[in-house]
Amino acid sequence: MDGPRVVALSAFVLSYGAIMSGRVHRAVAALAGAVAVGLFVLPPARLLEAQNWETLLFIFGMMVVIGTLERSGAFRWLGLHVARWARLDALRLFVGLSFLAAVLAAFVDSITVMLFLASLTVEVARLAEVPALPIIVAEITAANIGGAATLVGDPPNVILGTHFGLSFLDFAWHTGPPAMLALALNMGLLLLVFRGEVLGSRRQLAADPAARARRVALLRPDQAVKDLHLFRTGWLALAVVVALLVVHREVGVPIGVIGVCAGALVLLVGGQHKMGEVLESLDWATLLFFGALFLIVGAMEQTGLLDSVAGFVRELSGGRVGPTVSVLLWFGAFGSAVVDNVPFAATMAPLIGHLAGPGMSLEPLVWATALGTDIGGNMTPIGASANVVGLAVYERATGDRVTWGRYLRAAVPATLAAVVSVNAFLWLVHR
């Protein structure tokens, strides 16, 4: 193995190992690897080519839009409406808030969804005197599955979609139906696991209708809106994004341009002072993390390492679409259970490009990787950022520590069932 290959492989292994350990900030770990490959592997001209600018620009724009909605209180407003609809009934809260998490995560980053929804769930659960953890676990897993349904739902989908030039409708048509099937199975099995806590609390509240009515009256969605102007601006910008994503291939507008235009719309209409606060609150470290990852993976591709891995996968699956789809789906599911799904997807995107060819269609490989990577993250407490955020909010608000064993007992069976259902769906459609 020559020098550039050794440096590229070492940077990849050490950076990803540091990210997995959690002892080093993921942006710092990725940046160290990017500096190494920038100095010793990638020529200067290749540094810009290795970046996925579409992903970076789109995520920046969406950060601005989502930050505006979050600051206006829009997400809390939605959650309180669902809680009022549920009338604090434990079963309806379990289903309604989980479904809300899935729908929002199809368009909004799942970290943002869990940041506001987990804290709201703890608050509503106290009011209803129901256990919050079953609902929060259902929300976390539903958010990750919902994110698999669209191009913009989860960062792995954005990475894969922009890398291969796939559209919003491509993802909605091919990953949406299996994601909905997985969501139904996931919620059903979690409800089976938590049936004692959920149904017991439901009977207790139903025994006193007057007390229930008084508590429901305390839920005031109108009071959640902190800034009506930002509220309207944020929803308008999100609607523009979705509309443009649906037609972007027909009108020839790149996804990165859509994100930037949406961000610019919010910045121009939202108000100078308010937008300054939104910009300051953006997660710039995440953008740096993405950019550094693309350089590390670009070095792996430049040195031929990804081509070697693709050859191994091709031999393992016999060069047939069906087995290859299953290998990528399960590899993505188990891989993202232990590795943050963003670096995992950044690595898989060019690898899929090397796998595709005569007799091996590209798109089924993309759908399998996206679904496995997004849904597999449900399996462990660290499998996706939404898991870490949701459980951290719950523990901080309640003082109740969620052990790995406690989480795995509920999440592993539900996740495995969801992945099996997706595997069956993909096999039937793409065999």
C-alpha positions in Angstrom: 0.0 0.0 0.0 1.5 3.3 -1.1 1.9 6.5 1.0 -1.3 8.3 0.0 -3.4 5.2 0.6 -1.9 4.8 4.1 -2.5 8.4 5.0 -6.1 8.3 3.6 -7.0 5.1 5.4 -5.3 6.3 8.7 -7.1 9.6 8.6 -10.4 7.8 8.0 -10.0 5.2 10.8 -8.6 7.7 13.4 -11.2 10.4 12.7 -14.1 8.0 12.7 -12.8 6.3 15.8 -12.5 9.6 17.6 -16.1 10.5 16.5 -17.4 7.2 17.8 -15.6 7.5 21.1 -17.4 10.8 21.9 -14.3 12.0 23.7 -13.4 14.5 21.0 -15.9 16.9 19.4 -16.9 15.4 16.1 -16.1 18.6 14.2 -12.5 18.7 15.6 -12.0 15.0 14.9 -13.2 15.4 11.3 -11.1 18.6 10.8 -7.9 16.8 11.9 -8.5 14.1 9.3 -9.3 16.7 6.7 -6.1 18.6 7.3 -4.0 15.4 7.0 -5.5 14.4 3.7 -5.4 18.0 2.4 -1.7 18.1 3.1 -0.6 14.6 1.9 -3.3 13.1 -0.3 -5.5 15.5 -2.2 -3.9 17.9 -4.7 -5.1 21.6 -4.4 -7.5 21.4 -7.3 -9.2 18.3 -5.9 -9.9 20.0 -2.5 -12.8 22.0 -4.0 -14.0 19.1 -6.1 -14.2 16.8 -3.1 -16.7 19.1 -1.4 -20.5 18.5 -1.8 -21.4 22.1 -2.1 -25.0 21.3 -2.8 -25.4 19.7 0.7 -23.5 22.4 2.5 -25.5 25.2 0.9 -28.9 23.5 1.4 -28.2 22.7 5.0 -27.1 26.3 5.7 -30.3 27.7 4.2 -32.5 25.2 6.1 -30.7 26.0 9.3 -31.8 29.6 8.9 -35.4 28.7 8.2 -35.6 26.2 11.0 -33.9 28.6 13.4 -36.5 31.2 12.6 -39.4 28.8 13.2 -37.9 27.6 16.4 -37.3 31.2 17.7 -40.9 32.1 16.8 -42.4 29.2 18.9 -43.9 27.6 15.8 -42.9 24.0 16.8 -44.2 24.3 20.3 -47.5 25.8 18.9 -47.9 22.6 16.8 -47.1 20.3 19.7 -49.6 22.0 22.0 -52.3 21.6 19.3 -51.6 17.9 19.2 -51.8 17.6 23.0 -55.1 19.4 23.0 -56.4 17.1 20.3 -55.3 14.1 22.4 -57.1 15.6 25.5 -54.1 14.3 27.5 -55.1 10.7 26.8 -52.0 8.6 27.1 -52.6 6.5 24.1 -53.6 9.4 21.9 -50.5 11.3 23.1 -48.3 8.3 22.3 -49.7 8.1 18.7 -50.3 11.8 18.0 -46.9 13.1 19.2 -45.0 10.2 17.5 -46.8 10.9 14.3 -46.0 14.7 14.6 -42.4 13.8 15.1 -42.4 11.7 11.9 -44.1 14.3 9.8 -41.9 17.2 11.0 -38.7 15.2 10.6 -39.6 14.6 6.9 -39.0 18.3 6.4 -37.1 19.6 9.5 -33.9 18.3 11.0 -34.7 15.6 13.6 -32.4 17.2 16.2 -34.6 20.3 16.2 -37.7 18.2 16.3 -36.5 16.3 19.4 -35.1 19.4 21.1 -38.6 21.1 21.3 -40.7 17.9 21.4 -38.9 16.1 24.2 -39.2 19.1 26.5 -42.8 19.6 25.6 -43.6 15.9 26.1 -42.2 16.0 29.7 -44.3 19.1 30.4 -47.5 17.6 29.0 -46.8 14.2 30.6 -46.6 15.8 34.0 -49.9 17.5 33.4 -51.5 14.3 32.3 -49.7 12.2 35.0 -48.4 9.8 32.4 -44.9 8.4 32.0 -42.9 10.5 29.5 -40.2 8.0 28.5 -42.4 5.7 26.4 -43.7 8.7 24.4 -40.2 10.1 24.0 -38.7 6.8 22.8 -41.6 6.6 20.3 -40.9 10.2 19.1 -37.2 9.5 18.7 -37.7 6.4 16.6 -40.6 8.0 14.6 -38.4 11.1 13.8 -35.6 8.9 12.4 -38.0 6.9 10.3 -39.9 10.0 9.1 -36.6 11.5 8.1 -36.1 8.5 5.8 -39.2 9.4 3.8 -37.9 12.5 1.9 -34.8 14.0 0.4 -34.6 16.6 3.1 -35.7 14.6 6.1 -32.3 13.4 7.4 -28.8 14.6 6.5 -27.9 11.2 5.0 -30.6 11.6 2.5 -29.4 15.1 1.6 -25.9 13.8 1.1 -27.0 10.8 -1.0 -29.6 12.8 -3.0 -27.3 15.7 -3.9 -24.4 13.3 -4.7 -26.4 11.5 -7.3 -28.7 14.3 -8.4 -31.9 12.7 -7.2 -35.0 14.8 -6.6 -37.4 15.3 -3.8 -40.1 13.3 -5.6 -37.6 10.4 -6.3 -37.2 10.0 -2.5 -40.8 10.5 -1.6 -41.9 7.9 -4.1 -39.3 5.3 -3.4 -38.5 5.7 0.3 -41.8 7.2 1.5 -43.9 4.0 1.3 -41.4 1.6 3.0 -40.8 4.3 5.7 -44.5 4.5 6.4 -44.7 0.7 6.7 -41.7 0.8 9.1 -43.3 3.6 11.1 -46.5 1.6 11.6 -44.6 -1.5 12.8 -42.3 0.5 15.0 -45.1 2.3 16.8 -47.1 -1.0 17.2 -44.2 -2.9 18.7 -43.2 0.0 21.0 -46.8 0.3 22.2 -46.7 -3.5 22.9 -43.6 -3.0 25.0 -44.9 0.0 26.9 -48.6 -1.1 27.1 -48.7 -1.4 30.9 -47.4 2.2 31.4 -49.5 3.8 28.6 -52.8 2.0 29.1 -52.6 2.1 32.9 -52.1 5.9 32.8 -55.0 6.2 30.3 -57.5 4.5 32.6 -56.4 6.6 35.6 -57.0 10.0 33.9 -60.3 8.8 32.3 -61.7 8.1 35.8 -61.9 11.9 36.6 -63.3 13.8 33.5 -63.6 17.1 35.3 -59.9 17.1 36.3 -59.0 16.1 32.8 -61.0 19.0 31.3 -59.3 21.5 33.7 -55.8 20.3 32.6 -56.6 20.4 28.9 -57.7 24.0 29.4 -54.2 24.8 30.6 -52.8 23.9 27.1 -52.7 27.2 25.2 -51.1 27.0 21.8 -51.7 30.7 21.1 -49.3 31.5 24.0 -46.5 29.5 22.4 -46.0 32.0 19.6 -43.3 34.4 20.7 -43.0 36.4 17.5 -45.9 36.5 15.0 -43.8 38.1 12.3 -41.1 35.4 12.5 -43.8 32.7 12.8 -45.3 33.8 9.5 -42.0 34.3 7.8 -40.7 30.9 8.8 -43.7 29.0 7.6 -43.7 31.0 4.3 -40.1 30.1 3.7 -40.6 26.4 4.5 -43.6 26.3 2.1 -41.4 27.9 -0.6 -38.7 25.3 0.0 -41.1 22.4 -0.3 -42.7 23.8 -3.4 -39.4 24.4 -5.1 -38.1 20.9 -4.1 -41.1 19.3 -5.7 -40.4 21.0 -9.1 -36.6 21.7 -8.9 -35.7 19.1 -11.5 -38.3 20.4 -14.0 -37.3 24.1 -13.6 -33.6 23.3 -13.3 -32.9 24.9 -9.9 -30.2 23.1 -7.9 -31.0 22.0 -4.4 -28.2 24.2 -2.9 -29.7 27.3 -4.6 -33.1 26.4 -3.1 -31.6 26.3 0.4 -29.7 29.6 0.0 -32.8 31.3 -1.5 -35.0 30.2 1.4 -32.4 31.4 3.9 -32.0 34.7 2.1 -35.8 35.2 2.0 -36.0 34.8 5.8 -33.0 37.1 6.4 -34.5 39.8 4.2 -38.1 39.6 5.5 -37.5 38.6 9.1 -35.9 41.8 10.3 -32.3 42.8 10.8 -32.1 42.6 14.6 -34.0 39.3 14.8 -32.0 37.7 12.0 -28.8 38.6 13.7 -29.8 36.5 16.7 -30.9 33.6 14.3 -27.5 33.6 12.5 -25.6 33.6 15.8 -27.6 30.6 17.0 -26.7 28.5 13.9 -24.8 25.3 14.3 -21.6 26.4 12.4 -19.7 23.4 13.9 -22.0 21.0 12.0 -21.3 22.7 8.7 -17.6 22.5 9.4 -18.0 18.8 10.3 -19.8 18.1 7.0 -17.1 19.9 5.0 -14.3 18.0 6.7 -16.0 14.7 6.2 -16.3 15.2 2.5 -12.6 15.8 2.2 -11.8 12.6 4.1 -14.1 10.6 1.9 -12.8 12.3 -1.2 -9.3 11.1 -0.2 -10.6 7.5 0.2 -12.0 7.8 -3.3 -8.9 9.5 -4.8 -6.6 6.7 -3.7 -8.9 3.8 -4.9 -9.8 2.5 -1.4 -13.5 2.8 -2.0 -13.2 1.0 -5.3 -11.6 -1.9 -3.4 -14.4 -2.0 -0.9 -17.0 -1.9 -3.7 -15.3 -4.9 -5.3 -15.6 -6.8 -2.0 -19.3 -6.0 -1.7 -19.9 -7.0 -5.3 -18.3 -10.4 -4.7 -20.2 -10.8 -1.5 -23.6 -10.2 -3.2 -22.7 -12.1 -6.4 -23.2 -8.9 -8.4 -27.0 -9.1 -8.2 -29.3 -6.2 -7.3 -31.4 -8.1 -4.7 -28.6 -9.4 -2.5 -26.7 -6.1 -2.8 -29.7 -4.1 -1.7 -30.0 -6.4 1.4 -26.3 -6.1 2.2 -26.4 -2.3 2.0 -29.6 -2.1 4.0 -28.4 -4.2 6.9 -24.9 -2.9 6.8 -26.3 0.6 7.0 -28.7 -0.4 9.8 -26.0 -1.9 12.0 -23.4 0.6 11.0 -25.5 3.6 11.9 -26.4 2.0 15.2 -22.8 2.6 16.4 -21.6 5.3 14.1 -23.2 8.7 13.6 -25.2 8.3 10.4 -23.8 11.5 8.8 -20.2 10.2 8.4 -21.6 6.8 7.5 -23.7 8.3 4.6 -20.8 10.5 3.5 -18.7 7.4 3.1 -21.4 5.3 1.4 -22.3 7.8 -1.3 -19.2 7.5 -3.4 -19.0 3.7 -2.6 -22.5 3.2 -4.1 -21.2 5.1 -7.2 -18.5 2.4 -7.6 -21.0 -0.4 -7.0 -23.4 0.7 -9.7 -22.8 -0.3 -13.3 -24.0 -2.8 -15.9 -26.6 -5.1 -14.4 -26.6 -3.1 -11.1 -29.0 -0.1 -11.0 -28.0 2.8 -9.0 -31.3 3.9 -7.4 -32.2 0.7 -5.5 -28.7 0.9 -3.8 -29.4 4.5 -2.8 -32.8 3.7 -1.3 -31.5 0.8 0.6 -28.6 2.8 2.0 -30.8 5.8 3.0 -33.4 3.6 4.7 -30.9 1.4 6.5 -28.8 4.4 7.7 -31.8 6.4 8.9 -33.8 3.6 10.5 -30.9 1.7 11.9 -29.9 4.6 14.1 -33.0 3.8 16.3 -31.3 0.7 17.6 -29.0 2.3 20.2 -29.1 5.5 22.3 -26.2 6.9 20.2 -27.3 5.7 16.8 -28.5 9.1 15.7 -28.3 12.7 17.0 -32.0 12.7 17.7 -31.6 9.9 20.1 -28.8 11.6 22.1 -30.7 14.9 22.2 -34.1 13.4 23.1 -32.8 11.3 25.9 -30.6 14.1 27.2 -33.6 16.5 27.4 -35.6 13.8 29.2 -32.9 13.0 31.7 -32.2 16.7 32.5 -35.9 17.5 33.0 -36.8 14.4 35.1 -33.5 13.3 36.8 -34.3 9.8 35.5 -31.3 8.1 33.9 -32.0 6.0 30.8 -29.6 3.0 30.7 -28.6 1.3 27.5 -30.4 -1.9 28.6 -33.6 0.0 29.2 -33.5 1.6 25.8 -32.4 -1.5 23.9 -35.2 -3.6 25.3 -37.7 -1.4 23.6 -35.8 -0.1 20.5 -34.0 -3.2 19.2 -37.1 -5.4 18.5 -39.0 -2.5 16.9 -36.0 -1.5 14.8 -35.3 -5.0 13.6 -38.9 -5.5 12.6 -38.9 -2.2 10.8 -35.7 -3.1 8.8 -37.1 -6.5 8.0 -40.3 -4.9 6.6 -38.2 -2.5 4.5 -36.0 -5.3 3.2 -39.1 -7.3 2.1 -40.5 -4.1 0.4 -37.3 -3.4 -1.5 -36.9 -7.0 -2.5 -40.4 -7.2 -3.9 -40.1 -3.9 -5.8 -36.5 -4.2 -7.1 -35.9 -8.0 -7.4 
